[in-house]
Amino acid sequence: MSAHDTAEPTRRDFLYIATGMAGAVGAASLAWPFIDQMRPDASTLAAASVEVDISSVTEGMSLTVKWRGKPIFIRNRTPKEVDDAKNTALSALKDPIARNANLASDAPATDIDRSAGAGKEKWLIMVGICTHLGCIPLGESGEYGGWFCPCHGSTYDTAGRIRSGPAPENMAIPPYQFVSDTHIKIG
């Protein structure tokens, strides 16, 4: 081992380190505005989620809100609509997958897995777009009393499950949660 290997740091070593650190801080402060401008703007963040007051939606009524540019159907189903959906055998469904963003991707299309869940089965929140070509179905229509797409004849039941027509999948359930008994946060 030579004397150079164990020598104390010199003033020159300190200047190299200080200059390197000053350069790194300068580069970071120069790059920050470019990195910061890549964040989504306020309108995009506002569209990421929407809170909806459902206190005025009485039994048998529907409400349509917009989320991420898509119509969201919120329906306070009648007891008959809930019973009809519960009593439908999975084997009678064209698409046996729930399509619920809040559940596992392969959850069955039972009414409880498509509705707001135990204790809130009367509430159905779904993306109001026909899965055939993206049309907006008419509510409380069709053979099963759910939704009917007049463009190509797709019929959905009271749980938004495709029952007949060319649509390949059930209407999707967006991610949502009940913030209170009268407010839902979608997104």
Rosetta blueprint (number, residue, H / E / L):
1 M L
2 S L
3 A L
4 H L
5 D L
6 T L
7 A L
8 E L
9 P L
10 T L
11 R H
12 R H
13 D H
14 F H
15 L H
16 Y H
17 I H
18 A H
19 T H
20 G H
21 M H
22 A H
23 G H
24 A H
25 V H
26 G H
27 A H
28 A H
29 S H
30 L H
31 A H
32 W H
33 P H
34 F H
35 I H
36 D H
37 Q L
38 M L
39 R L
40 P L
41 D L
42 A H
43 S H
44 T H
45 L H
46 A H
47 A H
48 A H
49 S L
50 V E
51 E E
52 V E
53 D E
54 I L
55 S L
56 S L
57 V L
58 T L
59 E L
60 G L
61 M L
62 S E
63 L E
64 T E
65 V E
66 K E
67 W E
68 R L
69 G L
70 K E
71 P E
72 I E
73 F E
74 I E
75 R E
76 N E
77 R L
78 T L
79 P H
80 K H
81 E H
82 V H
83 D H
84 D H
85 A H
86 K H
87 N L
88 T L
89 A L
90 L H
91 S H
92 A H
93 L L
94 K L
95 D L
96 P L
97 I E
98 A L
99 R L
100 N E
101 A L
102 N L
103 L L
104 A L
105 S L
106 D L
107 A L
108 P E
109 A L
110 T L
111 D H
112 I H
113 D H
114 R H
115 S L
116 A L
117 G L
118 A L
119 G L
120 K L
121 E L
122 K L
123 W E
124 L E
125 I E
126 M E
127 V E
128 G L
129 I L
130 C L
131 T L
132 H L
133 L L
134 G L
135 C L
136 I L
137 P L
138 L E
139 G E
140 E E
141 S E
142 G L
143 E L
144 Y L
145 G L
146 G E
147 W E
148 F E
149 C E
150 P L
151 C L
152 H L
153 G L
154 S E
155 T E
156 Y E
157 D L
158 T L
159 A L
160 G L
161 R L
162 I E
163 R E
164 S E
165 G L
166 P L
167 A L
168 P L
169 E L
170 N L
171 M L
172 A L
173 I E
174 P L
175 P L
176 Y E
177 Q E
178 F E
179 V L
180 S L
181 D L
182 T L
183 H E
184 I E
185 K E
186 I E
187 G L
